[in-house]
Structure formats: C-alpha cells, structure tokens
C-alpha cells in the first residue's frame, strides 16, 4: 500500500466505498467523475503505479476477469475498457486502474 494513494485507501477500506465487485486481489467501484452512464474502476488491492510496473501475469488476468465479472453482474453487454499509462496518456491517479464505461455509444478516436 502506498500511504497517500487514494485507490489504496479505497481498496483497504480506509475510505468507504461500495464495491460493485470484489475478488481476492481486486475491487471494482464507481468512478466519482463518470464519463458515461456506467463508469467503473477496476483496481488491484496492492499498489502498482501503472501497467508499465505490473509484472504479475496472474494479477493482470484477475484484473481482466474482474472487468468481465463486474459487467456480467450489472448486465452490461457492451462496454469500453481503458488503461491510461503515464501522465501524457491521461493517467491522473498513479495506481493501476481499468476504466469500464458503458451506457452510451462511443466513437473513435476516443479523445
């Protein structure tokens, strides 16, 4: 856990949050600044700054399984997943997280 990381605090219960889904090593919760009618964040319980620093393939698999499980739990069939890696790519919280967005049509490019 990183002492000042908001996602670490959410994952370990220091900051109360209602989890949409939880696995052994991940939590899924609603984004406080949603960019779509449904906007979830999937985060590992351990602190990993970004995808670049993730070296555990089992954790990556569990993160993606959590995306799928949360979507299934909410009855979501179509959704967009986004992982911003690094400041220039739009990462604002430096704890690996996957955005899961649904409930509207998405175009491309995303920006």
C-alpha positions as CSV (number, residue, x, y, z in Angstrom):
1,X,0.0,0.0,0.0
2,X,1.2,3.5,-0.8
3,X,0.5,5.8,2.2
4,X,-1.0,8.7,0.2
5,X,-2.7,6.7,-2.6
6,X,-6.5,7.2,-2.8
7,X,-7.1,3.9,-4.5
8,X,-5.1,2.0,-1.9
9,X,-7.2,3.7,0.8
10,X,-10.4,2.7,-1.0
11,X,-9.2,-0.9,-1.6
12,X,-8.3,-1.4,2.0
13,X,-11.4,0.2,3.4
14,X,-9.9,3.4,4.8
15,X,-12.2,5.4,2.5
16,X,-15.6,3.9,2.5
17,X,-16.8,2.8,-0.9
18,X,-19.5,0.4,-2.1
19,X,-17.8,-2.2,-4.2
20,X,-19.7,-3.4,-7.3
21,X,-17.5,-6.5,-7.3
22,X,-14.6,-7.8,-5.3
23,X,-12.2,-10.7,-5.9
24,X,-9.2,-11.9,-3.8
25,X,-6.9,-9.2,-5.3
26,X,-9.1,-6.6,-6.9
27,X,-12.0,-4.2,-6.2
28,X,-14.4,-2.6,-8.6
29,X,-16.3,0.6,-7.7
30,X,-18.0,3.5,-9.4
31,X,-15.9,6.5,-10.7
32,X,-16.7,9.7,-8.8
33,X,-16.4,11.6,-12.1
34,X,-18.2,9.4,-14.6
35,X,-17.6,9.9,-18.3
36,X,-20.5,7.6,-19.2
37,X,-23.8,6.5,-17.6
38,X,-21.9,3.5,-16.2
39,X,-18.2,4.2,-15.3
40,X,-16.4,1.7,-13.1
41,X,-12.8,1.5,-11.9
42,X,-11.1,-1.9,-11.5
43,X,-8.1,-1.7,-9.2
44,X,-5.7,-4.1,-7.7
45,X,-5.6,-4.2,-3.9
46,X,-1.8,-4.0,-3.9
47,X,-0.2,-0.7,-5.0
48,X,1.1,-0.9,-8.6
49,X,1.7,2.5,-10.1
50,X,0.7,1.7,-13.7
51,X,0.5,-1.1,-16.3
52,X,4.2,-0.4,-17.0
53,X,5.2,-1.6,-13.5
54,X,2.9,-4.7,-13.4
55,X,5.0,-7.8,-13.6
56,X,2.5,-10.4,-12.2
57,X,0.6,-12.0,-15.1
58,X,-1.8,-13.7,-12.7
59,X,-2.8,-10.3,-11.3
60,X,-3.3,-8.9,-14.8
61,X,-5.6,-11.9,-15.6
62,X,-7.5,-11.3,-12.4
63,X,-8.0,-7.6,-13.2
64,X,-9.4,-8.6,-16.6
65,X,-11.6,-11.3,-15.1
66,X,-12.9,-8.6,-12.7
67,X,-13.8,-6.4,-15.6
68,X,-15.9,-9.2,-17.1
69,X,-17.4,-10.3,-13.8
70,X,-18.5,-6.7,-12.9
71,X,-20.0,-6.2,-16.3
72,X,-21.9,-9.5,-16.1
73,X,-23.1,-8.7,-12.6
74,X,-24.5,-5.4,-13.8
75,X,-26.0,-7.0,-17.0
76,X,-23.7,-4.9,-19.3
77,X,-23.0,-6.5,-22.7
78,X,-21.2,-3.7,-24.5
79,X,-18.5,-1.6,-22.8
80,X,-15.3,0.2,-23.3
81,X,-12.2,-0.6,-21.3
82,X,-9.3,1.9,-21.0
83,X,-6.0,1.8,-19.2
84,X,-4.1,5.1,-19.1
85,X,-0.4,4.5,-18.5
86,X,1.6,7.6,-17.6
87,X,0.8,11.3,-17.3
88,X,1.0,12.0,-21.0
89,X,-1.5,9.2,-21.7
90,X,-4.0,10.8,-19.2
91,X,-3.3,8.9,-16.0
92,X,-4.2,11.1,-13.1
93,X,-4.2,8.6,-10.2
94,X,-0.9,6.7,-10.1
95,X,-2.3,3.4,-9.0
96,X,-3.1,1.0,-11.9
97,X,-6.8,1.0,-12.8
98,X,-9.0,0.0,-15.6
99,X,-11.9,2.2,-16.6
100,X,-15.0,0.3,-17.7
101,X,-17.6,2.5,-19.4
102,X,-21.0,1.7,-20.8
103,X,-24.5,3.0,-21.4
104,X,-23.8,5.2,-24.4
105,X,-22.3,4.9,-27.8
106,X,-18.6,5.5,-28.1
107,X,-16.8,6.8,-31.1
108,X,-13.2,6.6,-32.2
109,X,-10.8,8.3,-31.7
110,X,-11.7,8.4,-28.0
111,X,-10.3,11.9,-27.4
